[in-house]
Amino acid sequence: MTPDLRQLRYFVAVAEESSFTQAAARLMITQQSLSQQITALERILGARLFDRDSRGTKLTDIGALFLPEARAVLDRADEAVTVIRRALRGETGRLRLAFLATVANHLLPPVVRAARERLPDLELSTEETAIGPLVGGLFDGRYDLAFTRPPYVPGLASRTVATEQVCAVLPQGHPLTDRTELTLSQLADERWVMTPRSSWEPWHQKFEEGFRAAGFTPDIVARDTSVQGLLGLVAAGVGITRLGWSAHNLRRTGVVFIPLAGERMPTEMVWRPGNNSPALRRMVEVVTDLAATTDLTATG
């Protein structure tokens, strides 16, 4: 037989108190129960652990040898319990974060910084990706939490972490760059550069709804898969585009951002509802708190 943790705790208490009476009071059990457990422990070990006489209780040589071993076992058991409790609180573990390429520049630094400050023992991996792989990765378990723009697809839980102004992006020298605000309908005669429709169909359906509401179909003359590529095409005078204000950090020259009246763009953190990871729950809490106190479109 092997001693159980209770018997080891009782043994250590008696050794530290040098008294069965005081140890029983400390453990809040009867002295009789304590004596029975120590006797059972001695029977398991095949050795007497205490000498008892009129002067008190003291460890035998075997008991003195056993004391540090018992303490080590109890300490390790306490450590194991602490590890599990921290994991259940979401303070440890591993999370895989995905960032849409258009939000990674301004959102990844504050999110990771907040996680490192509040959950320093949580292991994070981050990846910048396009919307299609991002959504697919949430469903197949490659990612635990993602930061992206809606719309995506049904079946995902989400929470808005930032909302920013949508802007028309014009080349420097364009006649409309002196405006403080524009409407989409004022851009009906412009040439446009946009991402490929295949990049994410739900986005393009939403874009088309906006253009129809403004009374025109855009003349799309070029496409690029990245925001940096679109900004380069605008700077080259190929056409104009529309982006969130945060994208202005990606190119400081050659383009001008003009707010589009009444148009706002959310950024959301998204996860699969069936993911019950405590670390995911804590991370959602951390980012929610961060979003409540920080303009995540202006950080980086």
N, C-alpha and C positions, 0 to 999 in steps of 0.2 A: 504493500500500500504506500501511497504518497501523501504526505501531509497536505491539508488544504490551507488556503490563504487565511481563513479565520483562525485556525490553530497557530499559524505563524504570527499573526497579529497579537494573539493572546500571549504567546511566549515572549515576544518583544516587550509588551506592556509590563509583564511581571519582571523581566530583566531590568527594565528602566526604572521601575518603581521600587525594586528590591522588596516587594511586599505583595502578597496575594490580595490582601484587603484593599490596599490603595489601587492596585491594578483593576480589581473588580469594580471599584467606584468609578475609575476613569473610563472603563469600558461599558459601564452602566448595565452590568449583569451581576448575578449572585456569585458569591465566592465559591459556592458549591459547584456551579456550572463551570466556572473558570478552572477549578481544581480537576474536574472531570476531563476537560479538554486537554489540559497539560498532561494528565496521566495518559490519555489516549495518544498524545503526540510522542511521549516517551516510549510507549509500547510500540508505536510504528517505527521509531528510530532504533529501538533496542538499547537505549541508554538513558540514565538519569540526567536531567538537565539542571535541577536545582537541589541544593542542600537546604533543609529547613530545620532550624532549631530555635531555642528561646531567644536568640539574639537577632533573628530575622531570616530572610531568604537571600541566598546568594547563588550565583551560577557555579556549577561544577566546571571542571576543565573542559569537558565535552560541551557543556552549555555555552561556555565562553567562545569555544571554537565555532559553534553553530550560530551564534548571534549575528556576526557580520553577514553570514550567508543568508540567514532569514531576512535581514534588512534589505539585502540586495534583491532578493526575490520580490519582496513587497514593493520596493522602489520601482522595479521593472514592471510589475503589475499596474502600479499607479501610472507609470508612463504610458503603458498600452491603453489604459482607459482614457487618459488625456488625449492621446492621438485620435482615438475613435470619436471622442466628444468634439474635438476641433474639426474633424472631418464632417461630422453631422451638422456643425454650425457653418460649414462652408468656408472655413479658414484655411484649409489645405486641399490638395488635390490638383487637378490639371484642367484648364479650360482652353479651348481652341476658338479664337476670335477671328472673324472674317470682316474685312472692311471693303465696301465698295470703293473702287478706285477714285471716284469723284469726291468722296468724303474722307479718305484716309489721311490726306495732307493736314487737315485741320482737326480731325476728330481723334485719330489714333494717339497722338501724344498725351492729351489730357486724360483720356480714358485709361491708358496704361499707367500713367503717373498716379492717378487716383487709386488704382488697384494695388500698385506697389506700396503706397502709403498706408492703405487701410487693410490690405490682405497680403502682407509681405511674404508669407509662406505659400501662397497660391502660385502655382506654375502656369504661366501664360504663354501661348504661342499665338502669333498674329500672322495674318496673310491678307494681302491686297489682291482683290479679284474682281472679275466682272459679275454682273447681276445673275446671269444664268447659272454659272458654277456656284455662286454664293447660295442661291435658293436650293439648288440640288444638294449642296453640301449640308445644309440644315436638315433636309429630309433624310439623307442617308447616314447622318451621324458624323461626317467629317468635321463639321463645325458645331459648336455649342451655342454661340451667340454671334449675331452679325449686325452690322451697321450699314444701312442702305436707304434708298429712296423708294417710296411707294409709287405706283402699285406693284405688288409682286404676284402672289397667288393665294387662294384661300388655304386655310389649314395651318397658318402660323400665328403665334401670339406676337404682339408688338406693343411698343410704347414709344411715343414721340419724345425725342431728346433735344430737338432743336428745330426752329422754324426760321427760314431766312428769306430775304427779298429775292425774287427772280428778276434778272436783268437782261436787257438786250445787249449783246456784245458787238460793238461796231469798230471798224478800223479807225485809227487816228486820222483826222482830216475829213471824216464823213460829215456831210452837212447837218446831221442830227445830233452830233456830239455836244452841241451847246445846250441841249435840252436837259432839264433836271428830272424829267419823267417822260415816258412814252407810253402809248397804248399799242397793243399788238396790231390793231388795224392800221396804224400809221406805218407799219412795216410791210404792207401787202405787196408793194412793188419791188421789194428787195430780193436779192439772190441769197439763198440760205445754204449753210453747211451744217450737217447733222450727223449723228451716229447712224450706222446701218440699221435698217429695220430688224434684221436678224439678231441684233444685240439684245433686244428684249421687246417682244411684241406688245405687252401691256403698256409700256411707256409710250410707244408710238401711237397706240390707239388714243391715249390721253392727249398727246400732242395734237393729233388730228382734230379731236373734239375742240380744243382751244382755238385752232386755226379756223375751223368752221364757224365757231361762235363769233370770231372776228371778221368773218365774211370773205375769206379767201383760202386758196390752196397754195402753200408755199412753193416757190421755184427752187428746188434743191439741186444745187450744181456740184456739190462734192460731199463726201462722207469720210469720217474718220472714227476709229473705235475709241480714241482716248480724248479726254478733255484738253490735254496739252496739244494734241494734234488739231483739234477744232480751233483752239486759240491761235495756233500757228497759221491756219488757213485764213482766219479773220485778219490777223496782222498782215498777211500777204495781199489782202484785198480781194480774196476769192469770193467771199460772201460774209453774211452776218450769222449769228447764232443766239441762243438764249440759254443762260446758265444761272445757277445760284450765285449770290454775291461772294460767297467764300472762295469761288474759283479765281477771283482776281489776284489771290496770293500766288497763283501758279505762273502768271505772266504780268510783269509790271510795265512793259513797254509795247507799243504798237497797237494796243487795243484800249477801248473805253467802255466801261460798264455803265449803262443807263437804266435805272429802275423801271420796271414795267408796272403800270398802275394796277393795283388790286391783286397782284400775283405774288403768292407766297409758296415756299417749297419746304416741306418737312423732311427731317432726317429721323429715322426710327431705328431702334434696336429691336431685333427680331429673333425669336427662338421657337423651337418645336415644343408644343405644349406637353408632349409625352416625355420630355427630358426632365427627370426629377432630381437632377444633381443638386445637392445642397450648395456646392460652389457656384453653380449657375444662379441659384436664388440669391445668394449674397452679392454676386456681381451685378445682377439687375438692380438690387438695392443701392449699391455703390454708385452706379451710373445715374440712377434716378435722382439721388441726392446731389450728384455733381451737376446734372442738368438744371436742377432747381436753383443753383447758386452761381452758375457760370454760363456765359454766352459761348456755346460750343462752336459757333460759326466764326468766332473771332479769335480762337485760341490756336495753338499749334506748337 
